Amino acid sequence: MIRLNVKQIAKARGLSQGKLARRADIDVATLQKIYRTPTTDAIDLKLTTLDRLAQALGVDASELIESVAEEESKG
């Protein structure tokens, strides 16, 4: 399963959800969904959205995703 690290990276950079959504030019509701449930079984994310988030956070898109065991994603 894939988990998104958007929330952790944004927090480390001191970015609120609203500010990140504006910087990435994405709907704040989409970002709220990513923050609430960052696993692939919970969200349907376009690659363009992932790219926009990576650019807004100043990281490579590969830093936003990680592979985790299903048990780990529930805990």
N, CA, C and O atoms as a DFTB+ gen file, in Angstrom:
300 C
 N C O
     1  1       0.851      -1.168       0.000
     2  2       0.000       0.000       0.000
     3  2       0.902       1.238       0.000
     4  3       1.998       1.220       0.560
     5  1       0.439       2.280      -0.617
     6  2       1.203       3.526      -0.670
     7  2       0.585       4.543       0.279
     8  3      -0.635       4.684       0.356
     9  1       1.446       5.243       0.996
    10  2       1.001       6.306       1.903
    11  2       1.670       7.612       1.475
    12  3       2.845       7.631       1.110
    13  1       0.910       8.692       1.526
    14  2       1.436      10.011       1.187
    15  2       1.968      10.714       2.428
    16  3       1.349      10.668       3.491
    17  1       3.112      11.361       2.287
    18  2       3.758      12.060       3.393
    19  2       3.563      13.576       3.307
    20  3       4.358      14.337       3.860
    21  1       2.530      14.005       2.630
    22  2       2.296      15.429       2.406
    23  2       2.162      16.178       3.724
    24  3       2.791      17.219       3.912
    25  1       1.358      15.665       4.627
    26  2       1.097      16.340       5.905
    27  2       2.389      16.541       6.699
    28  3       2.631      17.626       7.228
    29  1       3.209      15.506       6.781
    30  2       4.445      15.580       7.555
    31  2       5.409      16.603       6.958
    32  3       6.022      17.382       7.687
    33  1       5.539      16.599       5.654
    34  2       6.470      17.514       4.992
    35  2       5.970      18.954       5.111
    36  3       6.755      19.866       5.369
    37  1       4.671      19.155       4.925
    38  2       4.102      20.499       5.050
    39  2       4.293      21.027       6.469
    40  3       4.638      22.193       6.662
    41  1       4.071      20.181       7.444
    42  2       4.232      20.588       8.849
    43  2       5.685      20.977       9.124
    44  3       5.945      21.974       9.798
    45  1       6.622      20.200       8.609
    46  2       8.042      20.491       8.800
    47  2       8.442      21.820       8.165
    48  3       9.389      22.469       8.607
    49  1       7.713      22.217       7.126
    50  2       7.997      23.480       6.442
    51  2       7.135      24.630       6.963
    52  3       7.234      25.758       6.479
    53  1       6.294      24.338       7.948
    54  2       5.459      25.367       8.556
    55  2       4.324      25.848       7.669
    56  3       3.903      27.000       7.767
    57  1       3.825      24.973       6.803
    58  2       2.747      25.348       5.889
    59  2       1.401      24.821       6.373
    60  3       1.275      23.638       6.687
    61  1       0.415      25.676       6.435
    62  2      -0.939      25.256       6.770
    63  2      -1.569      24.602       5.547
    64  3      -1.045      24.699       4.438
    65  1      -2.699      23.935       5.761
    66  2      -3.406      23.317       4.638
    67  2      -3.825      24.370       3.622
    68  3      -3.668      24.173       2.417
    69  1      -4.348      25.469       4.097
    70  2      -4.803      26.524       3.197
    71  2      -3.681      27.093       2.356
    72  3      -3.825      27.277       1.147
    73  1      -2.551      27.372       3.010
    74  2      -1.416      27.944       2.288
    75  2      -0.866      26.950       1.265
    76  3      -0.536      27.331       0.142
    77  1      -0.770      25.682       1.651
    78  2      -0.275      24.668       0.722
    79  2      -1.235      24.498      -0.449
    80  3      -0.796      24.384      -1.594
    81  1      -2.528      24.479      -0.182
    82  2      -3.513      24.344      -1.259
    83  2      -3.386      25.507      -2.247
    84  3      -3.459      25.298      -3.458
    85  1      -3.199      26.711      -1.746
    86  2      -3.031      27.870      -2.636
    87  2      -1.738      27.771      -3.429
    88  3      -1.731      28.016      -4.635
    89  1      -0.650      27.417      -2.767
    90  2       0.644      27.295      -3.462
    91  2       0.601      26.232      -4.547
    92  3       1.170      26.406      -5.625
    93  1      -0.085      25.123      -4.253
    94  2      -0.154      24.006      -5.198
    95  2      -1.288      24.180      -6.205
    96  3      -1.394      23.412      -7.162
    97  1      -2.125      25.175      -5.994
    98  2      -3.275      25.432      -6.853
    99  2      -4.169      24.194      -6.951
   100  3      -4.548      23.756      -8.037
   101  1      -4.493      23.640      -5.757
   102  2      -5.425      22.516      -5.694
   103  2      -6.545      22.873      -4.726
   104  3      -6.396      23.765      -3.892
   105  1      -7.647      22.180      -4.844
   106  2      -8.788      22.420      -3.976
   107  2      -8.439      22.019      -2.542
   108  3      -7.845      20.967      -2.308
   109  1      -8.812      22.867      -1.592
   110  2      -8.496      22.580      -0.191
   111  2      -9.181      21.299       0.280
   112  3      -8.656      20.614       1.158
   113  1     -10.337      20.962      -0.282
   114  2     -11.023      19.720       0.090
   115  2     -10.194      18.493      -0.303
   116  3     -10.187      17.493       0.415
   117  1      -9.507      18.568      -1.427
   118  2      -8.621      17.478      -1.848
   119  2      -7.483      17.321      -0.853
   120  3      -7.138      16.206      -0.461
   121  1      -6.911      18.427      -0.451
   122  2      -5.806      18.379       0.511
   123  2      -6.288      17.871       1.868
   124  3      -5.578      17.112       2.528
   125  1      -7.465      18.272       2.287
   126  2      -8.013      17.786       3.556
   127  2      -8.190      16.274       3.519
   128  3      -7.941      15.596       4.516
   129  1      -8.614      15.745       2.390
   130  2      -8.780      14.295       2.238
   131  2      -7.427      13.588       2.355
   132  3      -7.321      12.538       2.990
   133  1      -6.396      14.172       1.738
   134  2      -5.049      13.598       1.809
   135  2      -4.547      13.621       3.257
   136  3      -3.939      12.654       3.716
   137  1      -4.796      14.707       3.968
   138  2      -4.356      14.820       5.354
   139  2      -5.075      13.804       6.246
   140  3      -4.452      13.161       7.092
   141  1      -6.397      13.663       6.050
   142  2      -7.192      12.777       6.898
   143  2      -6.853      11.312       6.687
   144  3      -6.695      10.558       7.648
   145  1      -6.740      10.912       5.424
   146  2      -6.530       9.501       5.098
   147  2      -5.510       9.409       3.974
   148  3      -5.884       9.381       2.802
   149  1      -4.238       9.361       4.311
   150  2      -3.185       9.448       3.294
   151  2      -2.834       8.147       2.570
   152  3      -1.806       8.085       1.896
   153  1      -3.660       7.113       2.692
   154  2      -3.325       5.855       2.035
   155  2      -4.050       5.713       0.707
   156  3      -5.094       6.328       0.489
   157  1      -3.494       4.906      -0.168
   158  2      -4.019       4.758      -1.522
   159  2      -5.409       4.163      -1.569
   160  3      -6.153       4.415      -2.517
   161  1      -5.779       3.381      -0.570
   162  2      -7.115       2.803      -0.616
   163  2      -8.187       3.832      -0.266
   164  3      -9.376       3.577      -0.453
   165  1      -7.775       4.977       0.235
   166  2      -8.738       5.986       0.660
   167  2      -8.866       7.152      -0.307
   168  3      -9.875       7.857      -0.288
   169  1      -7.868       7.371      -1.151
   170  2      -7.917       8.521      -2.052
   171  2      -7.609       8.111      -3.482
   172  3      -6.930       7.115      -3.732
   173  1      -8.115       8.884      -4.389
   174  2      -7.829       8.706      -5.818
   175  2      -7.127       9.984      -6.244
   176  3      -7.774      11.015      -6.430
   177  1      -5.827       9.929      -6.400
   178  2      -5.024      11.122      -6.626
   179  2      -4.451      11.140      -8.030
   180  3      -3.878      10.151      -8.488
   181  1      -4.606      12.266      -8.712
   182  2      -4.028      12.426     -10.038
   183  2      -2.540      12.732      -9.911
   184  3      -2.107      13.355      -8.941
   185  1      -1.780      12.300     -10.874
   186  2      -0.344      12.578     -10.862
   187  2      -0.068      14.073     -10.952
   188  3       0.923      14.550     -10.398
   189  1      -0.918      14.811     -11.632
   190  2      -0.715      16.266     -11.706
   191  2      -0.854      16.898     -10.326
   192  3      -0.141      17.850     -10.010
   193  1      -1.756      16.384      -9.507
   194  2      -1.927      16.892      -8.147
   195  2      -0.683      16.581      -7.322
   196  3      -0.196      17.435      -6.582
   197  1      -0.175      15.374      -7.449
   198  2       1.038      14.990      -6.738
   199  2       2.208      15.876      -7.167
   200  3       3.001      16.305      -6.330
   201  1       2.314      16.146      -8.451
   202  2       3.372      17.003      -8.963
   203  2       3.239      18.426      -8.426
   204  3       4.236      19.035      -8.037
   205  1       2.039      18.951      -8.401
   206  2       1.815      20.309      -7.872
   207  2       2.184      20.399      -6.387
   208  3       2.779      21.379      -5.938
   209  1       1.818      19.360      -5.642
   210  2       2.162      19.345      -4.217
   211  2       3.674      19.296      -4.023
   212  3       4.222      19.998      -3.173
   213  1       4.340      18.467      -4.812
   214  2       5.798      18.360      -4.713
   215  2       6.454      19.707      -5.014
   216  3       7.359      20.134      -4.297
   217  1       6.002      20.369      -6.065
   218  2       6.566      21.675      -6.417
   219  2       6.303      22.701      -5.321
   220  3       7.194      23.475      -4.971
   221  1       5.092      22.713      -4.778
   222  2       4.740      23.666      -3.731
   223  2       5.544      23.437      -2.453
   224  3       5.836      24.378      -1.715
   225  1       5.898      22.175      -2.199
   226  2       6.672      21.837      -1.005
   227  2       8.182      21.892      -1.253
   228  3       8.976      21.815      -0.316
   229  1       8.565      22.023      -2.514
   230  2       9.986      22.096      -2.844
   231  2      10.714      20.779      -2.700
   232  3      11.889      20.747      -2.336
   233  1      10.008      19.677      -2.990
   234  2      10.613      18.346      -2.893
   235  2      10.353      17.575      -4.180
   236  3       9.493      17.949      -4.977
   237  1      11.098      16.504      -4.373
   238  2      10.837      15.591      -5.473
   239  2       9.571      14.808      -5.139
   240  3       9.335      14.484      -3.975
   241  1       8.765      14.505      -6.135
   242  2       7.515      13.778      -5.906
   243  2       7.747      12.444      -5.187
   244  3       6.882      11.977      -4.445
   245  1       8.896      11.842      -5.404
   246  2       9.188      10.556      -4.748
   247  2       9.257      10.692      -3.227
   248  3       9.070       9.704      -2.517
   249  1       9.519      11.886      -2.718
   250  2       9.559      12.095      -1.268
   251  2       8.161      12.134      -0.653
   252  3       8.014      12.008       0.563
   253  1       7.147      12.306      -1.478
   254  2       5.784      12.390      -0.975
   255  2       5.126      11.036      -0.800
   256  3       4.078      10.936      -0.163
   257  1       5.727       9.989      -1.355
   258  2       5.098       8.672      -1.281
   259  2       6.037       7.659      -0.635
   260  3       7.258       7.741      -0.760
   261  1       5.429       6.708       0.057
   262  2       6.199       5.605       0.624
   263  2       5.341       4.354       0.608
   264  3       4.116       4.413       0.710
   265  1       5.998       3.250       0.481
   266  2       5.323       1.964       0.499
   267  2       5.306       1.450       1.937
   268  3       6.340       1.411       2.604
   269  1       4.121       1.055       2.405
   270  2       3.986       0.549       3.777
   271  2       3.177      -0.738       3.766
   272  3       2.372      -0.984       2.868
   273  1       3.412      -1.547       4.782
   274  2       2.619      -2.755       4.946
   275  2       1.212      -2.354       5.359
   276  3       1.033      -1.332       6.021
   277  1       0.229      -3.125       4.988
   278  2      -1.153      -2.772       5.295
   279  2      -1.395      -2.621       6.794
   280  3      -2.146      -1.735       7.203
   281  1      -0.785      -3.452       7.614
   282  2      -0.953      -3.362       9.065
   283  2      -0.410      -2.029       9.577
   284  3      -1.003      -1.429      10.474
   285  1       0.699      -1.559       9.027
   286  2       1.324      -0.306       9.443
   287  2       0.436       0.893       9.109
   288  3       0.407       1.868       9.860
   289  1      -0.271       0.831       8.012
   290  2      -1.103       1.953       7.591
   291  2      -2.311       2.127       8.491
   292  3      -2.863       3.224       8.581
   293  1      -2.731       1.053       9.161
   294  2      -3.892       1.128      10.054
   295  2      -3.519       1.626      11.436
   296  3      -4.386       2.074      12.187
   297  1      -2.254       1.555      11.779
   298  2      -1.800       1.921      13.121
   299  2      -1.243       3.234      13.163
   300  3      -0.815       3.690      14.224
